[in-house]
Amino acid sequence: MKEYQKIEGEIILIDTYNRDTTDYIEDFKQYCLDNKFVIKGEGTDMEGLYLGGKITFYDWYNQVIQEEDDDFWYSFRKAINAETLYTRCLITGVIGRWDGPRKLGINLCDNLWDAVSKCLKDAYDVVLKVKDNVLYVENHHHDGTNYFEIRLVNADNYDKLLYWDDNTDGDLGDFVNNPNNFNTIYWNYFGLA
């Protein structure tokens, strides 16, 4: 049986928004050397020249980061699907719009992958991180930035939330801010075991 613990601090799982292209320059040089391409230019202006053609740094870079992102999301979903934990979720957050931010109402999802997928809709870039057993999704898109928080909900509390009434059950914000109402268990894949 796995043992779980709450982790202190923050773990960034993926950050496609704050990438530094200069981190990839040496890899591009090595790629050109391995393929016997002549390197022309410097830094991110480099090109790998070969008989009858060329590959620019940005052509190569875009292909590499796409493969890295595909590998991450494949592994992420595989880890979620392999987990036997009760993974019903609650999403809260703020939607960035052209006419100003809008607070998101409570959204319930039957599993973590559906919750993350909803948060990624229309994203150009994304930052996904875990802090204090809450999964944070920052989604950059053409109108601005969305900020979401995803929490695993205890079974009893999921049923409560389905029928929540502010007048009789109290302020939903107080409920969401009480960590006792949520599962605080994440798994080894996220570095939280």
Backbone bond lengths (Angstrom), bond angles and torsions (degrees), N, CA, C in turn:
res aa  C-N    CA-C-N  psi(-1)  N-CA   C-N-CA  omega(-1)  CA-C   N-CA-C  phi
1 M - - - 1.451 - - 1.540 109.67 -
2 K 1.318 115.32 137.68 1.460 120.11 179.33 1.513 110.03 -72.05
3 E 1.317 115.12 147.30 1.457 120.18 171.31 1.522 107.22 -108.98
4 Y 1.325 115.32 137.49 1.449 120.49 -176.80 1.515 110.39 -119.81
5 Q 1.286 115.44 154.16 1.455 120.52 176.20 1.516 108.57 -146.36
6 K 1.289 115.56 157.16 1.457 119.88 174.46 1.518 107.51 -78.09
7 I 1.317 115.72 136.88 1.461 119.23 179.80 1.517 109.18 -101.45
8 E 1.288 114.87 143.10 1.458 120.06 176.25 1.524 108.01 -94.55
9 G 1.294 116.16 149.22 1.456 119.83 178.88 1.515 111.90 91.17
10 E 1.317 114.45 -165.09 1.462 121.76 -172.76 1.521 109.60 -128.65
11 I 1.321 115.57 139.08 1.459 121.20 175.99 1.521 107.93 -121.25
12 I 1.323 117.07 121.30 1.463 120.94 176.24 1.523 107.30 -89.23
13 L 1.330 115.62 120.51 1.457 121.24 -178.66 1.525 111.28 -85.16
14 I 1.326 116.26 -43.76 1.466 121.42 176.01 1.523 107.83 -153.71
15 D 1.318 115.39 142.68 1.462 121.49 178.34 1.524 107.32 -142.11
16 T 1.322 115.83 97.75 1.465 119.52 179.58 1.522 111.41 -89.73
17 Y 1.323 117.08 -8.38 1.463 121.35 -176.57 1.525 112.33 -85.39
18 N 1.298 116.91 -38.45 1.464 121.50 -173.19 1.527 112.57 -104.11
19 R 1.304 117.45 31.61 1.456 119.97 178.39 1.524 110.27 -68.44
20 D 1.325 114.83 147.73 1.459 120.97 176.75 1.530 107.26 -112.99
21 T 1.309 116.47 111.85 1.468 119.74 -177.41 1.518 111.93 -60.90
22 T 1.340 117.29 -27.88 1.466 118.60 -178.21 1.526 112.03 -65.30
23 D 1.340 117.38 -20.36 1.465 120.58 176.20 1.528 111.68 -65.45
24 Y 1.326 117.38 -16.88 1.468 121.70 -174.17 1.524 113.12 -104.24
25 I 1.328 118.24 -5.07 1.461 121.29 -174.36 1.522 112.02 -60.24
26 E 1.328 116.79 -47.62 1.472 119.89 -179.02 1.526 111.45 -63.25
27 D 1.334 117.19 -36.48 1.469 120.56 177.28 1.527 111.32 -64.81
28 F 1.337 116.27 -37.97 1.464 119.17 177.86 1.529 110.81 -66.19
29 K 1.335 116.53 -40.98 1.469 119.80 176.98 1.523 110.45 -59.34
30 Q 1.335 115.73 -43.69 1.459 119.97 -179.83 1.531 110.98 -65.46
31 Y 1.324 116.96 -39.45 1.460 121.92 177.00 1.534 109.83 -59.11
32 C 1.330 116.32 -45.03 1.467 120.47 179.28 1.524 110.92 -64.74
33 L 1.325 117.33 -43.06 1.473 120.55 178.30 1.524 111.34 -62.54
34 D 1.338 116.73 -44.21 1.474 120.93 -179.76 1.516 111.80 -61.21
35 N 1.332 116.64 -32.97 1.463 121.21 -178.16 1.527 113.20 -98.17
36 K 1.346 116.06 6.31 1.463 122.67 179.09 1.522 112.15 58.87
37 F 1.358 115.14 38.87 1.454 120.92 175.07 1.525 107.80 -89.78
38 V 1.310 116.43 141.69 1.459 121.39 175.13 1.525 107.74 -79.84
39 I 1.330 116.39 129.07 1.459 120.41 -178.31 1.523 109.62 -91.51
40 K 1.323 114.59 127.78 1.453 121.02 176.90 1.530 107.27 -123.37
41 G 1.309 117.56 137.29 1.453 122.16 179.23 1.516 111.94 91.70
42 E 1.313 115.31 -179.08 1.460 121.62 -178.51 1.519 110.21 -134.83
43 G 1.328 115.04 157.74 1.466 120.74 176.34 1.518 112.14 56.10
44 T 1.306 115.84 -138.37 1.465 119.80 -178.11 1.523 112.24 -79.19
45 D 1.338 118.03 -0.51 1.465 121.56 174.29 1.527 111.86 -91.38
46 M 1.329 117.06 4.37 1.468 120.13 -177.85 1.527 111.91 -66.56
47 E 1.319 112.94 151.24 1.457 121.33 171.27 1.520 107.17 -132.11
48 G 1.313 114.58 146.28 1.450 120.26 172.21 1.522 107.41 -102.52
49 L 1.338 116.52 111.42 1.467 120.52 -176.63 1.521 109.84 -94.64
50 Y 1.311 115.29 134.37 1.458 120.79 176.36 1.511 108.00 -137.67
51 L 1.321 116.67 170.69 1.463 121.61 -174.30 1.526 110.33 -54.49
52 G 1.314 115.88 112.13 1.461 120.42 175.90 1.513 115.25 83.77
53 G 1.321 119.08 5.35 1.460 117.37 -179.39 1.516 113.47 -170.39
54 K 1.316 113.88 -172.58 1.460 119.36 179.38 1.522 109.03 -155.21
55 I 1.325 114.43 156.76 1.459 120.61 170.13 1.520 106.49 -124.93
56 T 1.328 115.81 128.13 1.460 119.08 179.35 1.523 109.43 -83.82
57 F 1.315 115.66 161.08 1.460 120.23 176.86 1.525 110.17 -55.64
58 Y 1.335 117.35 -45.30 1.467 119.60 -175.58 1.522 112.70 -69.75
59 D 1.349 118.64 -32.26 1.468 120.12 173.27 1.526 109.78 -59.57
60 W 1.325 115.20 -49.52 1.466 121.28 -179.51 1.522 110.42 -64.46
61 Y 1.326 116.62 -46.64 1.464 122.51 -177.74 1.528 111.34 -58.25
62 N 1.324 117.25 -47.64 1.468 120.73 -179.69 1.516 111.78 -61.56
63 Q 1.322 116.60 -37.59 1.464 120.31 177.54 1.532 110.67 -67.19
64 V 1.317 116.99 -43.59 1.467 121.60 -179.02 1.526 111.46 -64.41
65 I 1.335 117.51 -46.64 1.468 117.92 -177.82 1.527 111.17 -69.68
66 Q 1.333 117.50 -30.09 1.467 119.67 175.74 1.525 109.95 -64.36
67 E 1.335 116.59 -42.91 1.467 120.17 177.72 1.527 110.98 -64.90
68 E 1.336 117.41 -41.25 1.463 120.96 177.68 1.532 110.71 -61.51
69 D 1.324 116.64 -45.13 1.463 120.20 179.80 1.524 111.37 -64.75
70 D 1.336 117.16 -43.53 1.460 120.80 178.15 1.530 110.97 -59.54
71 D 1.329 117.03 -42.74 1.469 121.19 178.10 1.523 110.81 -62.25
72 F 1.346 116.65 -43.27 1.456 119.74 179.76 1.522 111.34 -60.91
73 W 1.349 117.25 -51.44 1.463 120.24 -175.89 1.520 111.44 -66.43
74 Y 1.329 117.53 -33.94 1.463 120.01 175.63 1.530 110.09 -63.06
75 S 1.329 116.61 -47.96 1.469 121.17 -179.61 1.523 111.19 -66.20
76 F 1.318 117.06 -39.61 1.459 122.34 179.49 1.526 110.52 -60.65
77 R 1.319 115.52 -49.00 1.476 118.89 -179.33 1.523 111.04 -67.10
78 K 1.325 116.72 -38.90 1.462 120.41 178.47 1.529 110.53 -61.16
79 A 1.327 117.00 -41.98 1.469 121.08 178.98 1.527 110.86 -63.98
80 I 1.323 116.36 -41.70 1.467 120.02 179.42 1.526 110.53 -65.41
81 N 1.331 116.67 -45.95 1.463 120.41 -177.26 1.522 112.46 -66.93
82 A 1.336 116.93 -27.11 1.462 120.31 -178.80 1.526 111.95 -81.99
83 E 1.316 116.64 -13.72 1.469 120.56 -174.62 1.520 110.52 -82.52
84 T 1.316 116.03 135.58 1.462 120.55 -178.58 1.519 112.77 -95.72
85 L 1.314 117.45 4.17 1.462 119.97 179.69 1.520 111.28 -65.32
86 Y 1.292 114.40 155.78 1.447 121.66 171.63 1.525 106.85 -70.10
87 T 1.326 118.03 114.63 1.464 119.49 -169.97 1.522 114.66 -119.46
88 R 1.313 117.80 29.67 1.462 117.54 173.18 1.517 108.27 -66.82
89 C 1.328 115.97 144.03 1.468 120.27 -169.64 1.512 112.52 -131.28
90 L 1.311 113.89 158.79 1.452 123.18 172.34 1.522 107.42 -121.85
91 I 1.330 116.55 132.87 1.465 122.06 177.14 1.525 108.51 -112.78
92 T 1.320 115.60 131.23 1.458 121.34 169.84 1.527 106.70 -127.29
93 G 1.314 116.96 165.87 1.454 117.16 177.68 1.506 114.59 163.09
94 V 1.324 113.55 -170.16 1.459 122.90 -179.45 1.530 107.76 -130.56
95 I 1.314 115.47 132.12 1.465 122.45 179.23 1.527 108.69 -97.60
96 G 1.322 117.73 125.17 1.463 121.75 175.22 1.520 109.46 -84.28
97 R 1.319 116.87 123.20 1.466 121.38 -178.88 1.514 110.16 -127.75
98 W 1.312 116.37 164.94 1.465 121.36 -179.24 1.523 111.41 -62.11
99 D 1.356 116.86 -28.11 1.464 120.03 -178.23 1.530 112.33 -103.62
100 G 1.321 116.26 20.67 1.461 120.70 176.83 1.516 112.28 113.09
101 P 1.324 117.06 162.60 1.464 121.06 -177.59 1.528 112.26 -71.12
102 R 1.327 115.09 149.87 1.466 122.31 177.06 1.524 108.52 -128.60
103 K 1.313 116.13 131.81 1.453 120.23 177.76 1.527 108.73 -73.20
104 L 1.309 115.08 135.11 1.455 121.75 -179.99 1.520 109.34 -86.21
105 G 1.324 117.14 134.72 1.458 119.96 172.76 1.527 109.50 -69.46
106 I 1.313 116.31 174.01 1.463 121.18 179.57 1.523 109.25 -69.19
107 N 1.322 116.02 130.02 1.460 122.04 174.80 1.518 108.11 -118.70
108 L 1.316 116.44 130.31 1.460 121.63 177.29 1.521 109.30 -104.74
109 C 1.322 116.04 141.22 1.455 121.79 178.36 1.529 108.42 -132.37
110 D 1.322 115.46 147.39 1.466 120.29 -178.06 1.514 113.57 -77.86
111 N 1.336 117.39 -16.32 1.470 118.97 178.17 1.526 109.71 -154.87
112 L 1.316 114.71 163.51 1.461 120.83 -174.05 1.526 112.51 -66.96
113 W 1.327 117.54 -37.42 1.468 118.92 -179.34 1.530 111.08 -63.26
114 D 1.340 117.41 -41.89 1.464 119.87 177.53 1.524 111.15 -62.26
115 A 1.325 116.84 -39.12 1.465 121.09 179.53 1.524 110.33 -63.41
116 V 1.319 117.01 -48.78 1.472 120.39 -179.68 1.524 110.06 -63.39
117 S 1.331 117.27 -42.60 1.469 121.15 179.89 1.523 111.55 -59.29
118 K 1.333 116.94 -41.68 1.469 119.73 177.70 1.523 110.81 -61.13
119 C 1.313 116.16 -39.30 1.467 120.65 -178.10 1.527 112.36 -72.28
120 L 1.318 117.56 -22.14 1.465 121.20 -177.67 1.523 113.65 -90.56
121 K 1.311 117.40 -5.30 1.463 121.11 -175.78 1.526 110.99 -55.43
122 D 1.320 116.18 130.25 1.469 124.50 177.36 1.526 114.17 65.26
123 A 1.325 118.34 17.82 1.468 120.92 -177.35 1.518 111.23 -78.64
124 Y 1.335 115.74 135.64 1.463 121.52 168.21 1.523 108.82 -84.71
125 D 1.324 114.58 -45.68 1.460 121.85 179.43 1.512 108.57 -136.91
126 V 1.332 115.40 156.78 1.457 119.88 -176.80 1.529 110.54 -143.00
127 V 1.330 114.94 145.75 1.454 121.94 169.05 1.519 105.78 -120.57
128 L 1.320 116.31 123.90 1.462 122.28 -179.66 1.515 107.12 -121.35
129 K 1.353 116.33 122.37 1.457 119.15 -177.91 1.522 109.89 -145.20
130 V 1.324 114.34 159.92 1.460 121.72 177.72 1.519 107.81 -118.12
131 K 1.316 115.71 131.42 1.459 121.06 175.07 1.522 107.56 -144.85
132 D 1.318 116.12 128.44 1.461 122.04 179.29 1.532 111.58 50.40
133 N 1.321 115.93 43.49 1.461 123.09 176.69 1.528 114.23 62.81
134 V 1.315 116.74 23.58 1.460 122.15 172.08 1.525 106.36 -117.12
135 L 1.325 116.44 135.11 1.460 121.88 177.70 1.529 107.29 -92.52
136 Y 1.331 116.34 120.68 1.464 122.29 -179.40 1.523 109.37 -104.86
137 V 1.322 115.34 134.28 1.463 120.93 177.86 1.515 107.84 -123.76
138 E 1.324 115.39 122.41 1.472 122.22 175.01 1.522 105.41 -111.20
139 N 1.316 116.89 119.11 1.456 123.09 -172.35 1.520 108.71 -118.79
140 H 1.334 117.06 114.59 1.466 122.09 179.80 1.522 108.68 -95.24
141 H 1.324 116.64 131.47 1.465 121.60 -178.09 1.529 109.60 -145.34
142 H 1.319 116.09 -177.58 1.472 119.80 -171.69 1.528 114.04 -64.59
143 D 1.324 119.07 -23.59 1.468 121.17 -179.27 1.521 113.65 -95.85
144 G 1.323 117.69 -11.44 1.459 119.65 -177.27 1.516 111.23 151.73
145 T 1.328 115.78 -140.35 1.461 121.28 -177.34 1.517 109.40 -132.72
146 N 1.331 115.76 135.34 1.455 122.13 173.83 1.525 108.10 -102.52
147 Y 1.316 116.43 143.04 1.465 122.33 176.79 1.523 108.28 -123.92
148 F 1.336 116.53 121.55 1.452 121.28 -178.58 1.525 110.58 -123.50
149 E 1.326 115.46 151.96 1.451 122.76 170.95 1.518 106.85 -124.35
150 I 1.325 115.95 132.22 1.461 121.30 178.97 1.520 107.99 -119.28
151 R 1.320 114.98 127.85 1.459 121.23 178.19 1.526 109.49 -125.50
152 L 1.331 116.49 141.91 1.459 120.97 173.19 1.525 107.74 -78.20
153 V 1.314 115.79 129.60 1.459 120.59 -174.67 1.521 110.08 -100.58
154 N 1.352 116.27 135.84 1.465 120.53 173.00 1.525 109.12 -60.11
155 A 1.319 117.27 149.00 1.465 121.69 -175.85 1.526 111.85 -55.40
156 D 1.315 117.94 -47.07 1.469 120.62 -178.58 1.522 110.89 -63.37
157 N 1.309 116.15 -39.96 1.453 119.63 -178.03 1.520 112.87 -73.33
158 Y 1.327 117.65 -28.72 1.460 119.91 174.94 1.524 109.20 -61.26
159 D 1.339 116.38 -45.18 1.468 120.23 178.55 1.527 110.85 -63.66
160 K 1.334 117.32 -38.46 1.470 120.53 176.83 1.523 110.37 -59.99
161 L 1.324 115.57 -45.03 1.461 120.07 -176.46 1.523 112.60 -65.81
162 L 1.338 116.39 -31.79 1.461 118.93 178.56 1.532 111.49 -59.31
163 Y 1.316 116.35 -31.23 1.461 120.65 -175.72 1.529 111.97 -118.90
164 W 1.312 117.07 26.02 1.456 121.50 -175.46 1.526 110.89 -64.95
165 D 1.307 115.05 135.76 1.458 121.43 176.40 1.529 107.10 -129.77
166 D 1.322 116.40 116.55 1.470 120.31 -177.15 1.530 112.34 -56.12
167 N 1.344 116.68 -34.98 1.460 120.27 -176.71 1.526 112.75 -69.62
168 T 1.320 116.67 -39.05 1.466 119.08 -176.79 1.522 113.49 -100.46
169 D 1.337 117.11 -29.44 1.470 120.27 -174.30 1.526 113.42 -98.56
170 G 1.312 117.64 -7.04 1.453 120.07 178.58 1.515 112.55 95.71
171 D 1.315 114.63 -177.28 1.459 121.50 -176.21 1.528 111.10 -70.80
172 L 1.304 115.95 123.08 1.464 120.63 -178.88 1.526 111.18 -64.46
173 G 1.327 117.79 -31.63 1.462 121.17 177.52 1.521 111.75 -60.23
174 D 1.330 116.52 -39.92 1.468 119.87 177.34 1.525 110.42 -64.30
175 F 1.316 116.02 -38.89 1.466 120.39 178.15 1.531 110.58 -61.98
176 V 1.328 115.88 -47.35 1.467 120.74 -177.15 1.531 111.03 -65.63
177 N 1.305 117.67 -33.04 1.465 120.72 -178.78 1.522 114.06 -82.25
178 N 1.318 117.60 -2.90 1.461 121.35 177.98 1.530 109.27 -94.48
179 P 1.336 118.33 107.52 1.474 120.45 -175.69 1.517 113.44 -63.80
180 N 1.330 118.67 -17.53 1.469 120.32 178.99 1.525 112.96 -68.13
181 N 1.326 117.07 -15.08 1.462 120.65 -178.56 1.524 113.06 -88.51
182 F 1.330 116.64 2.94 1.456 120.28 -175.60 1.520 110.63 -130.30
183 N 1.338 115.81 152.63 1.454 120.25 170.16 1.514 107.53 -70.79
184 T 1.298 117.28 131.76 1.465 120.52 178.44 1.520 110.19 -105.76
185 I 1.319 115.90 31.39 1.461 120.76 -176.07 1.520 110.02 -109.04
186 Y 1.342 116.76 121.57 1.460 121.71 167.74 1.522 107.28 -121.65
187 W 1.298 118.16 178.32 1.449 119.81 -167.24 1.529 112.73 -119.25
188 N 1.316 113.83 173.87 1.467 121.09 -174.03 1.519 113.21 -52.28
189 Y 1.312 117.77 -36.70 1.462 121.03 -176.21 1.528 110.76 -56.33
190 F 1.323 116.14 -36.92 1.447 120.42 -178.70 1.511 112.12 -88.61
191 G 1.321 117.50 4.22 1.450 120.92 177.84 1.517 113.00 76.33
192 L 1.311 116.87 23.87 1.469 119.68 -174.85 1.516 113.44 -112.84
193 A 1.315 117.95 20.29 1.466 118.62 179.08 1.516 109.96 -106.83
